[in-house]
Amino acid sequence: MAKLALKGGKPVREKPFPKWPVFDSRELKALKEVLESGFWGVRGKRKEEFERRFAAYQHAKYGVAVTNGTAALEISLRSLGIGCGDEVIVPSYTFIATAMAVLYVNAIPVFADIEPETYTIDPKSVESLISDKTKAILPVHIGGRPADMDALLSIAKKNNLHIVEDACQAWGAEWRGRRVGAIGDMGAFSFQSSKNITSGEGGIIVTNSKELYVKAWSLHNCGRLPQKPWYEFHLPGTNYRMTEFQAAILLVQMERFEEQTKRRMENARYLSGKLSKIDGVTPLKEDERITRHAYHLYIFKINPEAFGGASKFVIAKALQAEGIPASVGYSKPLYKEPCLEHFKKCPLSCPYYGKSVDYSSVKTPVAERACYHEGLWLPQYALLGSRDDMDDIVSAIEKVRENVEELEGD
Ligand SMILES: Cc1ncc(COP(=O)(O)O)c(C=O)c1O
């Protein structure tokens, strides 16, 4: 009789992992207060309060709360004057929004590889891609793990480049004791529903520069300027303002955040200790410069050979059948995404750019290996579970490995 649940065997667990999102009567009360205040949108105070509190939490001076993380990235790039004819170096292992924000300001995403042991952007790859058109580096703190900010800041300084941090998965993460977001020029966060702090949708930009703050504020608010008449529009802005409902929920979500982050980190450390003992399973490397990891994702690598040649796609399915919410995560590097075709004329071969980009010749071998063969994810809410829950994850991975012959032909 088959042992693996995928083949009809008994699963390692049938009980669910902690439910996400987490909310209670505090969110309900906060929402009711907004409804009853009558200020549902632009003139309420909760958005401003959230901007102040979240920016301070990320060790930044200023915050601009917006509709989502993609908008936060786009406004950050626009605030820095990045647009037609400019190149921005992004990792190829990330969510599409990282590259899409660059394209939406008419600039060119240039895809760098990632490091094999961290899955964050590889500074050596970044350096090799710098051209006279490069204006910025857009590192992603993937899964809540800060990219190598020492190396990136030094490259940016040497080459006079901006840094926009994609911190959409990295609330509270720290590099050498400094929270991410405003380590570079500007940083973007997301509060979409899977995220560790959420209001369904939402985002924020943080920065330490007063000048960039005013630009971002204006750009997200139709081009208005803080001290000028309401019906005067100075910058090419649009409406990306966060609502009072979102801000009210986020203020409550922040109250739980420290405790949740601590729990995720403790469980992740425990899991890494156990998983590193399984042949063919490798957690991402610990780095003492990362003083806090946000663990939006727990990413680990598998060596398909140690799993009898089964693909990561089959292994993820087998783990799901055992009751573990594992997923394959990103399954192709961004430059293989079909949507890029739509930018072929503009900006990818725009006359202002003076060059033409052909993504079909791009190769980032480490990201390709991560996408096609190695990288598996566990979601952040699984790390809110108990030690027993972590032990179930370990048992399921061991079980799949030990009975891998049942997966032959899948
Ligand atoms: C790395 C990364 N960048 C950008 C975004 C975009 O955020 P949003 O979905 O809030 O627009 C996300 C979120 O999904 C993300 O994970």
The ligand as an SDF file (V2000), in Angstrom:
LIG
                    3D

 16 16  0  0  0  0  0  0  0  0999 V2000
    8.6330   41.5420   -4.0340 C   0  0  0  0  0  0  0  0  0  0  0  0
    7.3400   42.2700   -4.2740 C   0  0  0  0  0  0  0  0  0  0  0  0
    7.3620   43.4580   -4.9060 N   0  0  0  0  0  0  0  0  0  0  0  0
    6.2440   44.1510   -5.1300 C   0  0  0  0  0  0  0  0  0  0  0  0
    5.0030   43.6830   -4.7450 C   0  0  0  0  0  0  0  0  0  0  0  0
    3.7750   44.4590   -5.0930 C   0  0  0  0  0  0  0  0  0  0  0  0
    2.9640   44.7340   -4.0260 O   0  0  0  0  0  0  0  0  0  0  0  0
    1.3720   44.8750   -4.2490 P   0  0  0  0  0  0  0  0  0  0  0  0
    0.8310   43.5250   -4.5080 O   0  0  0  0  0  0  0  0  0  0  0  0
    0.9140   45.4610   -2.9420 O   0  0  0  0  0  0  0  0  0  0  0  0
    1.1730   45.8270   -5.3720 O   0  0  0  0  0  0  0  0  0  0  0  0
    4.9400   42.4570   -4.0590 C   0  0  0  0  0  0  0  0  0  0  0  0
    3.6550   41.9290   -3.5640 C   0  0  0  0  0  0  0  0  0  0  0  0
    2.9790   41.1030   -3.9890 O   0  0  0  0  0  0  0  0  0  0  0  0
    6.1300   41.7180   -3.8360 C   0  0  0  0  0  0  0  0  0  0  0  0
    6.0990   40.5330   -3.2320 O   0  0  0  0  0  0  0  0  0  0  0  0
  1  2  1  0
  2  3  1  0
  2 15  2  0
  3  4  2  0
  4  5  1  0
  5  6  1  0
  5 12  2  0
  6  7  1  0
  7  8  1  0
  8  9  2  0
  8 10  1  0
  8 11  1  0
 12 13  1  0
 12 15  1  0
 13 14  2  0
 15 16  1  0
M  END
$$$$
